[in-house]
Amino acid sequence: MLASSSTSKISSPGITEPSAAIVGDSQPADKSRAGPRLDRGRTAPYNGLHRGQAMNKTELLQALAEARAELEAALAGVPEADWLTPGAAGDEWTVKDVLSHLAACEAEVVTGLARVRQGKPPGKVHYTPDEVQAQNARWHAEYKDRPLDRVRADFQGVRRQLLRQVEAFTEQDLAAPRRWLKGAALAEWVREEIVEHDVEHARDLRAWSRR
């Protein structure tokens, strides 16, 4: 499901980075939810901003940094000896599995943003709950045997790629409503898919470390 395009390879799980171009918007929205994440139904605002409220580039970058710092702090609270122990998310996932999952989801967003910068549709962004669970299962099966060092490299590398993509957009491009996001802006898509996702799993990891 990770899309690929031409030009140089980047270090996230299985995607390549297209060159920059003009932002486009040509894919109609469907009626399912956005994002191949754990299907838990996020509703809480982050950093005082609610869904549908405008977020500029500075606020988005700050929210990304704060959410990742929260996740890193939660990871630091789990002894490394426990990183391969199931239970970090659900009954089966380890900390390593969580990092692989976050990297894979983030890579989807990186690929989508890169395609939008080329004037192309971003690919699939709306998923039914069944599709979410099926994609998560496929990713888990694909990455569960990947060495921890490689998983860490993917997790860190894809974040650098995401920040480069966000920085490349103008304020206007980040704020413009997109039909394929049902009228939401790119900034809101990134916030929901990445910021809220980091916060969600930080919460999981804190709870698990207190078990």
N, C-alpha and C positions, 0 to 999 in steps of 0.2 A: 504493500500500500504506500510505502514511501516513494514519492515521485522522483524522477531524475530528469536532468536536462543537460545541455552541452556545457562545456568549459571545465574549469579545474575542479578536482575533487576536494571535498571538505570532510572534516573528521567526525561528523555525526553519523548515526547508524544508517549507512546506505544511501546517502543522497549526494548530489553534486550541485554546485552553486552556479546558477545562471548569471550572465552579465546583467548589469542594470539597464533599464529602459524606461519608457513612459508608463505611468500607472494607467491601467484599464479596468473596466468593470462591465463584463458582458454575460455573466452566468446568473440565471434566475435562481431565486431561493426555492427550497422545498419546505415541507412542513415538519421535518424532523429536527432534532436538536443538533447543535454544533459541537464538534470535537470528539476525538476518540479517547475519552478519558474514563476513569472509573465512574460509573453511573450513579452518583450520589446526590445529584440535584443541588448544586450550590445556589444559595440565596443571599448570603451575607455580603454587605458592602465591604470593600477593602479601602483603608486609608481615607474613609469618609466619602468615598465616591460610590454611587449606586449605578447599576446598569442603566444605560441610556443617558447618563450624565456625561457631559463633554470632558475629555481628558486630553491635555496637550502633550507634546513630546516630552517635555521636562517631567511632568507628573507621571507619565508612563514609565520613563526610565527610572525615576525614583521608586515607583511601586515595584518594578521588576527587581531592583537592588534590595529593597526592604524585604520582599517576599523570599528572595534567595538567601538573604542573611538569616531570616527566620528558619528556613529549611536547613541551612548549614549548622545553625545552633542546635537544632533538633538532632541532626546527624552526630554532632559532637557528643551528645548525651547518650549515644548508644555505643557501648564498648565494641571495638572492632572485632573481637572474638565472637560477637553475636550477629555480625553482618550477614552471615550465611544461614542464620536460624530462621525458619518459617514463622510467620505471624506479624511481620512488620506492616502488612496491609492484607486484611482478610486472614484466612487460615494458612495459606500456602506461600505467599510471597515473602521473600527475604528483603533485607535492606538493599542488597545488590539488585534484586528484581525491581524494586521501587525506582532505583536510579535508572535502570534500563528503560523502564516504562516512561519516566519523565523525559529522558533523552529522546525516545522515539516520538512521543507526542510533540515535543518542542521541534524536532526535525520536520514534522508535518507542517508546522506553522512557518518555519524558515523557508521551506520549499514553496508554500503558498504565497508568502510575501515576495519571494524572488520572482515568481511567475507574474504576480500583479505588477511588479516593476517592469516587466517585459511587455505589459499590455495584454496579458493572457488571463483567462480564468484561473483561479488558484487550485483547481481540482476539487475533490469532494470535501466539503466542510460540514455538512449536516448528516447526522447519524441517528438512527433509531436506537433505543436502548439495547435491542438484541444485537445490532451491528456494533455498538460500543463494546459489549461483552465479548463478541466474537473476535474483534480486532485486538482487544487486550489479551485474549487467550493466544492468538497467533503470535503476537509480539513476545509473550512470555515463553512460548515454546521455542521461538527463534533465538532468544537471547539468554535463556536460563543457564546455558553452559559456557557463556562467554566469561573469560577471566575477569576478576575484579578490577585489575589495573586497566584493562581495556574499557570496561564499563565506566570507570571514573574519567578516563580520557574522553570518551564519548559525551558524558554528562557535562564536562567542563567545556569541551570544544563546541558543542552545539549552542551553548549560551553565548560564546563569543560571536558566532555566526548570527544569532538572533539580534544581538545588539548592533552589529554592522547593518543588518537589514533595516531595523527601526531607524537608525541614524540617517539612512539614505533617503527616507521619505520626508517630504515637506510637511509642515504643520497642516496645510490644507489637505494634502493627500491622506494623512492619518485621520482627519476629522470628517472627511467626506462620507456621506451615507452610501452603502453598497447594497445593490439589489440582492446579491448572493448572500448577504448577511441580514436579509430582511430589514434593511434600512439602517442597521447599525454601522458604526465606523470601524476602520481597521484597528484603531487604538483600543476600542472596546473588545474586539475579537482577541487581540493579544492579551489584554488584561484578563479576560475570562478564561482563555485557554492556558495561559502561562502563570500569571500572578496568582489567581485563585487556586490553580493546581498545586503550585509550590506550597501555598498556605495549607491546603487540604492535607497534603502528605506530611508536612511539618507537624500538624495536629496528630495525625496517626502515629508518627514516630515518637512524639512526646508521650502519648498514652501508652504505647508499647514499652517504652523504656521504663515506665513506672510500674509495670506489671509485677 
